[in-house]
Amino acid sequence: MKTSARLFWVAILVVLCLFLLLFAFNNLGQEGFFVFLAGFALAFGLAKVFSGFSPVRVNPENSTVKILRPVLTSEDERDVFIPGRNFEEMLHRLGSNESMLNVILNSMGEGVLLLNQADRIVLMNPSAEKILGAAEKENLGKLYLEVVRNPVLGDLLALSKKEGGLSSGEIELGGKEGKTFAVSVAAIRVEKGIHLGQIVVFSDITSLKRLMSMRTDFVANVSHELKTPLTGIMGYVETLIEGAVDDKKNRGQFLKKISDQAHRLHALISDVLELSKIESGAYITNLEPVDLAEVAQQAVDLLKAKWEAKEIHILQEIPPGTRATAHREGLFHVFENLLDNAVKYSPAKSEIRIFSGPRDAGKVEISVQDHGSGIPETMQPRVFERFFRVDVSRSREQGGTGLGLAIVKHLVEKMKGEVSLVSQEGKGSVFKVSLPVV
């Protein structure tokens, strides 16, 4: 409202008040004057009470209604969530819509590539630069084929442009690393169907693909390992049923073979269940200070019959009181598997050492050393894989399941440690386990 209009209405109100005052004084005398003052005081008080509220205002230009709410000066406005205002406030702090878009794109783990209607690059976020091995500044305005040459991506772009929707698939990038990416391509169009460009999103699924491959391989290996002893058991049982049970000379040998295969089957199933339990996180639930010498001696005593049968001498050289933060039962299985492997593949009347030594600050290292045939250098990176055997026939003869070292690796990693191998053909092997020191 303009100033002149306000003055006009103020003058009208003043005249009205004077008129009412004269009317009251003439009709009621002095009492009318006091009634007028009391009414005026009451109106003034009510105006003060409701002064924080404003009536509904109507904008005559666009006929929109705007309700003015009370001002709460005692409350911090930032504590109240108002969708429109908070969003606008966030945009204001970021500077602009463009700044917000840059923040989102730069923080994404997925690679984003934006192409115009001519298939030329207009935007690449940092993740896309890393995935494609190309900088945005050097490739803006280039055709996507100049940056990434992949027939699958070309087909996805053509399909999305043709149908105007979303197309997705998988592509291999990264050269020797062999990384796999899930790619989604979406066409950008306006209401009239005009094609403006396409947005391409790359999601790294390499770990997922490897996990699926490992699971498939694991199932295949387990099936094969279970089939071998079962076939042997079924063969010897059928031979006995067909009449060999009356053959006093050979039936004892057949029953011994059945017993060996049954024990092998039991060991395999036990190792598979143990490995599954370790991976699920249900095996190692808490870590505590553990005396390494005490646990190592328990493993040595458990395998006493095996190493005495081969006249092998085991030297337990871990000093008493050497402690590490570990899981007691899990650490026992680590020592048991490493010592069992050392006994299996060491020649008769040889020597096996188990000793400790500091690796670096905050770590203690335990080593199991044998004087066996050693492991070829080309095979050393794979010794901790499931069902991997350096010598398959010899390992099966010794009753190995191929899961012992895989169990060791998983147990040590669950105890926040590391396991490694140093081996030389013809001179033996040393398996080293480092754990957090107490």
ZAMARGU-4260 file (C-alpha; in steps of 0.2 Angstrom, whole numbers, plus 5000, padded with zeros to 4 digits):
<rodrens>
0) 5000/5000/5000 | 5007/5017/4995 | 5011/5030/5009 | 4998/5043/5003 | 4984/5029/5004
5) 4990/5025/5022 | 4989/5044/5027 | 4971/5045/5020 | 4965/5030/5030 | 4974/5036/5046
10) 4965/5053/5044 | 4948/5044/5042 | 4951/5034/5058 | 4956/5049/5068 | 4940/5058/5062
15) 4929/5043/5067 | 4937/5042/5084 | 4934/5060/5088 | 4916/5058/5082 | 4913/5043/5093
20) 4921/5052/5108 | 4909/5068/5105 | 4894/5056/5103 | 4898/5047/5119 | 4901/5062/5129
25) 4885/5071/5124 | 4874/5055/5127 | 4883/5048/5143 | 4892/5063/5150 | 4908/5060/5159
30) 4904/5041/5160 | 4904/5040/5141 | 4921/5047/5140 | 4928/5033/5152 | 4919/5020/5142
35) 4927/5026/5127 | 4944/5025/5135 | 4941/5008/5142 | 4936/5001/5124 | 4951/5010/5117
40) 4963/5001/5130 | 4955/4984/5127 | 4956/4986/5108 | 4974/4991/5109 | 4978/4976/5120
45) 4970/4964/5108 | 4980/4972/5094 | 4996/4969/5104 | 4992/4951/5107 | 4988/4947/5089
50) 5002/4958/5082 | 5012/4943/5077 | 4999/4936/5065 | 4995/4944/5048 | 4979/4941/5039
55) 4977/4932/5022 | 4983/4943/5008 | 4977/4941/4991 | 4989/4946/4976 | 4978/4954/4963
60) 4990/4951/4950 | 4991/4932/4950 | 4976/4929/4962 | 4987/4918/4973 | 4984/4917/4991
65) 4999/4918/5003 | 4997/4915/5022 | 5010/4924/5033 | 5014/4913/5048 | 5020/4920/5065
70) 5038/4924/5067 | 5046/4913/5080 | 5062/4922/5085 | 5066/4911/5099 | 5068/4895/5088
75) 5082/4892/5076 | 5075/4890/5059 | 5088/4877/5054 | 5080/4865/5066 | 5064/4865/5057
80) 5063/4855/5040 | 5053/4864/5027 | 5055/4855/5010 | 5055/4869/4998 | 5065/4881/5009
85) 5078/4868/5015 | 5081/4862/4997 | 5083/4880/4991 | 5094/4884/5006 | 5105/4869/5001
90) 5106/4875/4983 | 5111/4893/4989 | 5125/4886/5000 | 5131/4876/4985 | 5131/4891/4974
95) 5119/4885/4960 | 5111/4870/4952 | 5127/4867/4942 | 5138/4866/4958 | 5126/4854/4965
100) 5127/4843/4950 | 5146/4844/4950 | 5146/4838/4968 | 5135/4823/4965 | 5144/4818/4949
105) 5161/4820/4957 | 5156/4809/4972 | 5149/4795/4962 | 5158/4778/4961 | 5150/4775/4945
110) 5156/4782/4929 | 5145/4794/4920 | 5147/4799/4902 | 5136/4811/4893 | 5134/4812/4874
115) 5125/4824/4863 | 5114/4820/4848 | 5130/4818/4837 | 5137/4805/4849 | 5151/4818/4855
120) 5156/4818/4873 | 5150/4833/4883 | 5153/4827/4901 | 5164/4814/4910 | 5164/4813/4929
125) 5181/4807/4938 | 5175/4789/4939 | 5172/4788/4920 | 5190/4796/4917 | 5197/4782/4928
130) 5187/4768/4920 | 5191/4774/4902 | 5208/4780/4906 | 5205/4796/4898 | 5204/4814/4904
135) 5188/4825/4902 | 5198/4840/4896 | 5207/4831/4882 | 5191/4822/4876 | 5177/4834/4876
140) 5169/4836/4859 | 5176/4819/4853 | 5166/4805/4846 | 5164/4791/4859 | 5172/4779/4847
145) 5188/4789/4849 | 5188/4786/4868 | 5181/4769/4870 | 5180/4756/4856 | 5168/4742/4861
150) 5155/4734/4850 | 5144/4730/4865 | 5143/4748/4870 | 5140/4753/4852 | 5125/4741/4851
155) 5118/4748/4867 | 5119/4766/4861 | 5111/4762/4845 | 5097/4752/4853 | 5093/4766/4866
160) 5093/4779/4852 | 5081/4769/4842 | 5069/4764/4855 | 5071/4780/4866 | 5072/4770/4882
165) 5084/4761/4893 | 5096/4748/4887 | 5109/4738/4898 | 5122/4725/4896 | 5140/4720/4901
170) 5156/4725/4894 | 5175/4720/4897 | 5187/4735/4899 | 5204/4737/4907 | 5215/4727/4896
175) 5225/4714/4906 | 5215/4717/4922 | 5200/4711/4914 | 5187/4722/4923 | 5169/4719/4920
180) 5156/4734/4920 | 5137/4734/4919 | 5133/4748/4907 | 5116/4757/4907 | 5112/4769/4892
185) 5097/4780/4893 | 5091/4792/4879 | 5087/4810/4883 | 5072/4817/4874 | 5060/4832/4875
190) 5041/4831/4874 | 5041/4832/4855 | 5052/4817/4854 | 5068/4827/4849 | 5083/4817/4853
195) 5095/4828/4863 | 5108/4815/4868 | 5112/4800/4879 | 5119/4796/4896 | 5130/4781/4899
200) 5133/4774/4917 | 5147/4762/4920 | 5146/4751/4936 | 5161/4740/4941 | 5155/4722/4944
205) 5172/4714/4943 | 5171/4708/4961 | 5154/4701/4959 | 5158/4692/4943 | 5174/4684/4952
210) 5163/4679/4967 | 5151/4671/4955 | 5165/4662/4946 | 5173/4656/4962 | 5156/4649/4968
215) 5154/4640/4952 | 5171/4633/4953 | 5169/4628/4971 | 5153/4618/4968 | 5161/4609/4953
220) 5177/4605/4964 | 5167/4599/4978 | 5156/4588/4967 | 5172/4581/4959 | 5181/4578/4976
225) 5165/4570/4983 | 5163/4559/4968 | 5180/4551/4969 | 5179/4543/4986 | 5161/4538/4983
230) 5165/4529/4967 | 5179/4520/4976 | 5167/4515/4990 | 5153/4509/4978 | 5166/4499/4968
235) 5173/4489/4983 | 5156/4487/4990 | 5149/4480/4974 | 5164/4468/4973 | 5161/4461/4990
240) 5142/4459/4986 | 5147/4449/4970 | 5156/4436/4980 | 5172/4444/4986 | 5165/4444/5004
245) 5169/4425/5005 | 5187/4428/4998 | 5196/4428/5015 | 5213/4433/5006 | 5207/4449/4998
250) 5191/4455/5008 | 5201/4463/5022 | 5210/4473/5009 | 5194/4479/5001 | 5187/4484/5018
255) 5203/4493/5022 | 5200/4503/5005 | 5182/4507/5009 | 5187/4513/5027 | 5201/4524/5019
260) 5189/4532/5006 | 5176/4534/5020 | 5188/4544/5031 | 5193/4554/5016 | 5175/4558/5012
265) 5172/4563/5031 | 5188/4574/5031 | 5182/4583/5015 | 5164/4586/5021 | 5172/4592/5038
270) 5183/4604/5029 | 5170/4611/5018 | 5158/4614/5033 | 5172/4622/5043 | 5177/4634/5028
275) 5159/4639/5026 | 5157/4643/5044 | 5173/4653/5044 | 5167/4663/5029 | 5150/4666/5037
280) 5158/4675/5052 | 5150/4663/5064 | 5166/4655/5069 | 5177/4669/5075 | 5166/4680/5085
285) 5179/4689/5097 | 5198/4691/5098 | 5208/4689/5114 | 5226/4688/5120 | 5232/4670/5117
290) 5249/4662/5122 | 5256/4656/5105 | 5268/4643/5113 | 5254/4635/5123 | 5243/4633/5107
295) 5257/4627/5096 | 5262/4614/5108 | 5244/4607/5108 | 5244/4606/5089 | 5261/4597/5090
300) 5254/4584/5103 | 5239/4581/5093 | 5249/4576/5078 | 5262/4566/5088 | 5256/4549/5081
305) 5259/4555/5063 | 5276/4563/5065 | 5282/4549/5076 | 5277/4536/5063 | 5289/4545/5050
310) 5302/4547/5063 | 5301/4566/5061 | 5307/4578/5074 | 5297/4593/5078 | 5306/4608/5087
315) 5293/4620/5095 | 5304/4635/5098 | 5291/4649/5102 | 5296/4656/5119 | 5284/4654/5133
320) 5273/4670/5136 | 5274/4675/5118 | 5256/4682/5115 | 5246/4688/5101 | 5228/4695/5099
325) 5219/4680/5091 | 5205/4667/5092 | 5212/4653/5102 | 5202/4639/5093 | 5205/4647/5076
330) 5224/4648/5080 | 5225/4630/5085 | 5217/4625/5068 | 5230/4636/5059 | 5245/4627/5068
335) 5236/4610/5065 | 5235/4613/5047 | 5252/4620/5044 | 5260/4606/5054 | 5250/4592/5046
340) 5255/4598/5029 | 5273/4599/5034 | 5273/4581/5041 | 5264/4575/5025 | 5276/4582/5013
345) 5292/4580/5023 | 5304/4565/5021 | 5306/4553/5035 | 5318/4557/5049 | 5318/4575/5044
350) 5316/4590/5055 | 5302/4603/5057 | 5303/4619/5066 | 5290/4631/5073 | 5297/4647/5079
355) 5292/4666/5081 | 5300/4682/5078 | 5295/4701/5077 | 5290/4707/5060 | 5287/4725/5063
360) 5279/4736/5076 | 5263/4729/5082 | 5265/4712/5074 | 5272/4695/5079 | 5277/4682/5066
365) 5276/4663/5068 | 5284/4652/5055 | 5283/4633/5051 | 5298/4627/5042 | 5300/4610/5034
370) 5313/4602/5023 | 5302/4594/5010 | 5302/4595/4991 | 5297/4613/4991 | 5284/4621/4980
375) 5288/4628/4962 | 5289/4647/4960 | 5275/4647/4947 | 5263/4638/4959 | 5266/4648/4975
380) 5253/4661/4971 | 5240/4648/4971 | 5244/4637/4986 | 5230/4646/4996 | 5217/4643/4983
385) 5203/4630/4987 | 5207/4612/4981 | 5223/4618/4973 | 5237/4604/4975 | 5255/4605/4969
390) 5255/4586/4966 | 5237/4579/4965 | 5240/4561/4965 | 5252/4562/4980 | 5241/4574/4990
395) 5226/4561/4988 | 5237/4547/4993 | 5242/4557/5009 | 5223/4560/5012 | 5223/4578/5009
400) 5207/4588/5004 | 5215/4603/4996 | 5207/4614/5008 | 5219/4615/5023 | 5229/4631/5017
405) 5213/4639/5011 | 5206/4637/5029 | 5223/4644/5036 | 5221/4659/5025 | 5203/4663/5030
410) 5206/4660/5048 | 5222/4672/5049 | 5212/4685/5039 | 5198/4684/5051 | 5210/4687/5065
415) 5217/4703/5056 | 5233/4694/5052 | 5242/4689/5036 | 5250/4673/5029 | 5263/4671/5017
420) 5275/4657/5009 | 5293/4656/5006 | 5298/4641/4997 | 5312/4634/4986 | 5311/4617/4976
425) 5322/4604/4984 | 5325/4614/5000 | 5308/4615/5008 | 5295/4628/5013 | 5292/4641/5026
430) 5274/4647/5030 | 5274/4663/5040 | 5259/4670/5050 | 5259/4687/5057 | 5246/4692/5070
435) 5243/4708/5080 | 5254/4708/5096 | 5246/4711/5113
</rodrens>
